[in-house]
């Protein structure tokens, strides 16, 4: 099973809001004399990953892209310390590994942040070495299927024998391009509508529903 990270596993920015990171990222670009590189709409984005991706699109050869990716990694490491677990995620992860299922993470966040959170919550061993986060090329962020394809390769599993749990339209698209069946996780109706409109056919409102379904199908307690 492949997990997206921020959402299905934890709320990465629960204690260190992504909106504040996005504002700081734009401010940093302005300090470096590059505010006009970004379209007006992007400069007001609350998503730092969107800003990074657009920056890479409009200035692919600029060293700012690598510098901003490294800066964002530091911010995500701070966020990982105060991230809050998604209810039921740890139980599902432990149950799956207890049944000898291979687990992987495919995320747009820094792999260093992923490992920091997982280690703090005693979950790292359940995923290593199949932790696939952002590379230095923002063009490979989901909805590009790169991280999912890396997860498939590292676990040695076929796409049709895998399931991905994600919570964004980008996850839906990336899983589809990789040929991996998708299960949406939506903590509210707005998220559910976004996933359904993006092509997800199955959506749960709680990770605990996945664990309950697993136990029902396999006859677990």
C-alpha positions in Angstrom: 0.0 0.0 0.0 1.2 3.5 -0.9 0.4 6.4 1.4 0.4 10.0 0.6 1.8 11.7 3.7 0.2 15.0 4.6 -3.4 14.0 5.2 -3.6 10.2 5.3 -0.7 9.8 7.8 -0.6 13.2 9.6 -1.6 16.8 9.5 1.9 18.0 8.7 1.2 21.7 9.1 -1.1 21.5 12.1 1.2 23.4 14.4 3.2 25.3 11.8 0.7 26.5 9.1 1.5 26.2 5.4 0.0 29.6 4.7 2.6 31.3 6.9 5.4 29.3 5.1 3.9 30.4 1.7 4.0 34.0 2.8 7.6 33.8 4.0 8.6 32.1 0.7 7.2 34.9 -1.3 8.9 37.5 1.0 12.2 35.6 0.6 11.9 35.8 -3.2 11.2 39.5 -3.0 14.3 40.0 -0.8 16.3 38.3 -3.5 14.8 40.6 -6.2 12.7 38.0 -7.9 9.0 38.9 -7.0 8.0 39.4 -10.6 8.9 35.8 -11.5 5.7 34.7 -10.0 2.2 35.5 -11.4 0.1 37.7 -9.2 -2.3 34.8 -8.2 0.7 32.6 -7.2 2.1 35.3 -5.0 -1.1 35.1 -2.9 -1.1 31.3 -2.7 -1.4 29.7 0.7 0.4 26.6 -0.6 4.2 26.7 -0.6 4.4 23.7 -2.9 2.4 25.5 -5.5 4.7 28.5 -5.3 7.8 26.2 -5.7 6.3 24.4 -8.6 5.3 27.6 -10.4 8.8 29.1 -9.7 10.3 26.1 -11.4 8.0 26.5 -14.4 8.7 30.1 -15.0 12.5 30.0 -14.1 13.6 26.4 -14.6 17.3 27.3 -14.9 17.4 29.7 -12.0 19.4 28.7 -8.9 16.6 30.1 -6.9 14.6 26.9 -7.5 17.2 24.8 -5.7 17.6 27.4 -3.0 13.9 27.7 -2.4 13.5 23.9 -2.3 16.2 23.6 0.3 14.6 26.5 2.3 11.2 24.8 2.1 12.7 21.5 3.4 14.0 23.3 6.5 10.5 24.7 7.1 8.9 21.3 6.6 11.3 19.8 9.2 10.1 22.4 11.7 6.5 21.5 10.8 7.2 17.8 11.3 8.0 18.3 14.9 4.5 19.7 15.7 2.5 17.6 13.1 -0.5 15.8 14.5 -1.3 12.1 13.7 -4.3 11.4 11.5 -6.7 9.4 13.7 -6.4 5.7 12.9 -3.4 6.0 10.6 -0.8 4.4 13.0 -3.1 1.5 13.8 -3.7 0.8 10.1 0.1 1.0 9.3 0.9 -1.4 12.1 -1.9 -3.8 11.1 -0.8 -3.9 7.5 2.8 -4.6 8.4 1.7 -7.2 10.8 0.0 -8.9 7.9 3.3 -8.7 6.0 2.0 -6.0 3.5 4.7 -3.8 1.9 4.2 -0.1 2.7 5.6 3.0 1.0 5.1 6.7 1.1 4.8 8.8 -2.0 4.7 12.5 -1.1 5.4 16.0 -2.4 7.0 16.8 0.9 10.7 16.5 1.7 11.8 13.0 2.5 13.7 14.4 5.4 10.5 15.7 6.9 8.7 12.4 6.3 11.4 10.5 8.1 11.5 13.0 10.9 7.8 12.6 11.6 7.8 8.8 11.2 10.8 8.4 13.5 9.1 10.7 16.2 6.0 8.5 16.1 7.8 5.1 16.0 6.6 4.4 12.4 9.8 4.7 10.5 10.7 1.0 10.5 7.3 0.2 8.9 8.1 2.1 5.8 11.9 2.1 5.3 13.4 2.0 2.8 10.3 2.9 0.8 10.0 6.6 1.6 9.7 8.7 -1.5 9.4 12.4 -1.2 10.2 15.5 -3.2 13.3 15.6 -5.3 15.2 18.7 -6.4 13.0 18.8 -9.6 9.7 20.4 -8.7 8.4 19.4 -12.2 8.2 15.8 -10.7 5.8 16.8 -7.9 2.4 15.1 -8.1 0.3 15.1 -10.2 3.4 13.7 -12.0 3.5 10.0 -11.1 7.2 10.0 -10.3 7.0 9.4 -6.5 4.5 6.6 -7.0 6.6 5.0 -9.7 9.6 5.1 -7.4 7.5 3.5 -4.6 6.4 0.7 -7.0 10.0 0.1 -8.0 11.4 0.0 -4.5 8.7 -2.4 -3.2 8.8 -4.5 -6.3 5.0 -4.5 -6.6 2.9 -4.3 -9.7 0.5 -1.3 -10.0 -2.6 -3.4 -10.1 -1.6 -5.2 -6.9 -1.2 -1.9 -5.0 -3.5 0.6 -3.5 -2.8 4.3 -2.9 -4.4 6.4 -0.2 -4.4 10.1 -0.9 -6.4 13.2 -0.2 -5.8 15.6 -3.1 -6.8 15.8 -6.8 -3.1 15.6 -7.6 -3.0 12.2 -5.8 -5.9 10.9 -7.9 -4.3 12.0 -11.1 -0.8 10.7 -10.2 -2.2 7.3 -9.1 -4.2 7.0 -12.4 -1.1 7.8 -14.5 0.8 5.1 -12.6 -2.0 2.6 -13.0 -2.5 2.3 -9.3 -6.0 1.9 -7.8 -6.9 4.8 -5.6 -8.7 5.3 -2.3 -9.5 8.8 -1.3 -9.4 10.2 2.2 -11.5 13.3 2.8 -11.9 14.8 6.3 -14.7 17.0 5.1 -17.3 17.4 2.4 -15.3 19.9 0.4 -12.4 17.5 0.2 -14.7 14.7 -0.8 -16.2 16.7 -3.6 -12.8 17.7 -4.9 -11.7 14.0 -5.0 -14.9 12.8 -6.6 -14.7 15.5 -9.3 -11.1 14.5 -10.0 -12.1 11.0 -10.7 -11.9 9.1 -7.4 -14.5 6.4 -7.2 -14.0 5.5 -3.6 -13.6 7.9 -0.7 -13.6 7.4 3.1 -14.1 10.0 5.7 -11.8 8.4 8.3 -8.7 6.1 8.0 -10.3 3.9 10.7 -12.8 2.9 8.0 -10.0 1.3 6.0 -8.8 -0.7 9.0 -12.3 -1.9 9.7 -12.8 -3.0 6.1 -9.4 -4.8 6.1 -10.4 -6.7 9.2 -13.9 -7.5 7.8 -12.5 -8.9 4.6 -9.6 -10.9 6.2 -11.5 -12.0 9.3 -9.3 -10.0 11.7 -10.4 -8.9 15.2 
